[in-house]
Amino acid sequence: MRRNVLRELMNEGKPTLGTHVHSPWPSMIEMVGQSGMFDYVEYVSEYAPYDLHTFDNLGRAIDLFDDLTAMIKVEQEPRGHIANRAMGGGIQNLLFADVRTVEDVEECVRSVRAETPEAGGQHGVNMRRYVRFGQDAGSEEFMKALDDAVIAIMIEKKSAVENLNALLSVKGVDMVQFGPADYSMSIGKPRAYDDPDVMGAEKQIIEMALKMGIHPRAEINTADDAKKYLDMGVKDFCLGTDVVVWMQWLRRNGDEMRKALEGH
């Protein structure tokens, strides 16, 4: 079974840095690995096109780099199926979107952890690529790998913030990420990211997570954006998104070129 770099760094109390990728092209993963700058790649499957072959191909790209691992953002339905198949392809860590209740979070945790009396999960023996097509299935290493999988949850709904303590108290939650876009919409203030209620919810989540020994993660677009979070005690970050970088490049350079073409 492959070592989980993200889990190792978190256990050692070290900072972690990831980046988002929407493209299912495995070479995008290779580019991240070749940069040598990131600990993990988050494949944002909630927004991206994919099939089950995609998970295997992304896992193979990750395997090229000893100091890189992967995370997948799992949409709300069907959580268990996506999580199980992504892990089977070699994506070791999971970010679950749209949780609202304790029962939602418990379901997420069960889908990842081994179905043993100790772990209490629902992840069983299989013959997928992460266990070398059955060679490591059911082994001690297999069960440890499932325990080592980092489970992150998105807190992005009004009900989730209102029940924050209960959700973060679910055994097995390792990391939490605030979702201002969904949260602002769920309180009737769409896109009001600077609204005191939205900013207050993020602050509440970070402070409670740190108090409870859970890692709050911040999603940022530039290194300059990290300062306010570092000052709050956050040391887990996910920097940039391929589609955002591409859209910004298109707008900026397209606008400059259109101006250069005026009058010609």
N, C-alpha and C positions, 0 to 999 in steps of 0.2 A: 504494500500500500504506500502511496506517495505521502511525503511529509506535507503538513499544512502550514505554510509560512505565516499566514495571517494569525492562526491560533498560537504559534510559537511566539510571535512578537507581542501579542496581547498578554500571554502568560508571563512574559518577561517585563511587562510594563513599559514597553517601548512604543513610540509613535508608529502609526501605520498610514500608508498613502496608497490610494487606489485611483483609477480613472474609469470613466464610463465609455462603453462601446455599444452602439446600436447595430452596427454592421455585422452580419453573420459571416463575413469573409474572414477566414482564419488568419490571413496575413495581417489583418489589423491587430490581432493579438500578438503576432510575431513582432510587429513594430514596437509595441509597448515593451515586450521583453528585451528587444535589442537596445532600447533606450537605457536600460539599466536603472531607471529612476523610480519604478513603482513596485509595490509589494503584491498588488493584485489588480485584476481587471474585473470590473462589474459589467456583465453582459445584461443589458436592459431589455430583457425579453418581453416585459410588459408593453413596450411600445414597438418592438421590432418584429420583422417576419422571421420565422424559423420553422424547422421541422425536427424530428428526433435525430436525424443525421447531423444536424447542426451541433448538437451537444457533444457528440463524439468528435467532430472535427475541431471544435473549440478546445476540447480537452486535449487533443493531440498537439495543438499549438502550444498550450500551456506546458505540456510535458517537455518541450524543448528547453525550458529554463528552470534550473533547480531552485532559484530564489523568487519564483513567481507562482501565484495561485490565482484562483478565479472565484467570483461570486456571481450569482444570478439574481436579478430582481424578479420575483415570482408574483404574477397577478393573482387576483382573489379567486378565480375559478379557472381550471380545477387545481387548487394548490398542491394537493398531495401527489397527483400524477406528474405535474411539472417538476416539483422538487425531486421526486424519486428518480425520474428519468435523467434530469440534469446531473444529479450526483453520479448516476450510473455512467454518464459520459465523461466524468472527470472534473466536474465543476464542484468544488469542495464546500463552498460556503453559500449561504442563502439569505436574501433580504425579502421578507414577505410584505407585500403591499396591502393596504386597505383593511387592516385589522381593526375591529371595533369593540370586541368583547373579550373577556377572559377565555371563553370557549374557542374563539378564533385563534388566539395565541396558543392555547393548549393543542389545538389541531395542528398548527404549524410545527410545534416541537415534536409531536408524535410522528409526523411524517419523516422526520430526519433521524431520530434516535432509533437504536436497535430494539427489536421486539424481544426483550429479555425481561425477567422479573426486576432486575436492577434499574434498567433504563426506562422501562415502561413505554417504549415507542411502538411504532408499527412498521418499521423499515426491516424487511426480511431478507433472506438469502436470495441471491440471484446470480446470473451469469453475464453481467455487463462488463464493459471494458475496465472500469475502475478496480474490479477484483480479478483482472486478467482472465475474464470470461469463465469464471468459476474457480480458478486455482486458489484464490484467497477467500472465497465466499465462506462465511460462517466462522472464520478464524478469529483469534484474539485481536490480530491486527485490524481486521475488518471492523470489529465492534469498537475498537479504540478510534478508528477513523471516523465512525459515525458520532462518537462522543466529542471528537475534536472539531467537527463541523461547526463553524461560527453561525449562530442563528441571530439575525438582525430583524427588527420589525420597524415598519413605518408607522409613526404616530402622525396621522394626517386627517383624522375625522374628529368632529366635535365630541362625539361620545367617547372616543379613545382618550382625549385629553381630560375629559371629566372623570374617567375611570383609570387615570394614569397609574396610580399607585398599585392598583390591582393587576393591571396588565404587566407592569414591570416586575411584579412579585412572582410571576409564573416561572417555575424552575426551568432553566434551560435557555432563557433569553440572555444573550451576550452583549448585544449592541442595539442602539436605538437611533433612528433617523427621523427628524421632523420633516413634514411635507407641507410647506406654506401654501402652495397652490390649492391643494385639496382642502386644507384646513380653512383657508379664507373663504372658499366657496361654501363649505359646510356651515359656516356661521353667517352666511348671507352678505359677505363682503368680498366678492370675487376680485382677485388680483390686487387686493389691498395689502401688499406684502409689508409695507411700513406702518400699517395700522397698529396702534398700541396693543390691541387684543391679540393680533397675530404674533407680534414680537414678544409679547408677554408669555404666550403659550410656548414659544421656542425656549425662552429663558427658563420657564418652569420645567420643561422636559430635561434640559441639560442639567439643571441643578439637582433634580430628583434622581436622575440616572447616576450622576457622580456620587450622590449620597448612598445609593443602593449598590454601588460597585458594578454598575453596568456602563459600558463604553458609549458615550454619546458621539455620534459621527456628524460632521458637517460637510455638506456638499457645497463646493465653491468653484468659481470660474477662473480666479487668478490667485497667485500667492498672496497678494495684498489683502484679499478677502479673509485670510486666515487670522489676522491679528486679533479681532474682537473675540474670536472663539478661543484662541490660545490664552487670552487674558481671562477667560471664563473657566479654563482648565481642560478644554477639549484638546485631544492629541491624535484623534483619528479623523482623517479627511479623505474625501473623494474629489479629485480635481479634474474639472473639464469634462466635456462631452463631445464626441466626434461630430455629431450633427450640428451642434451649436457653433463649434469652430468653423465648420464648413459654411454655414449660413452667414456668419459674421464676415468671413473672407469674401463670399460672393457679394454681399451688400457693399462692403467697403471698397473693394477693388473694382466692382462693376460700376459703382457711382463715380469713382475717380476716372475710370476709362470713358464713361459716357461724357463727362465734362471735357475730357481731352479731345473727344471726337466732335464736340460742338463747333459748328462753323466750317467743318471740313467735308 
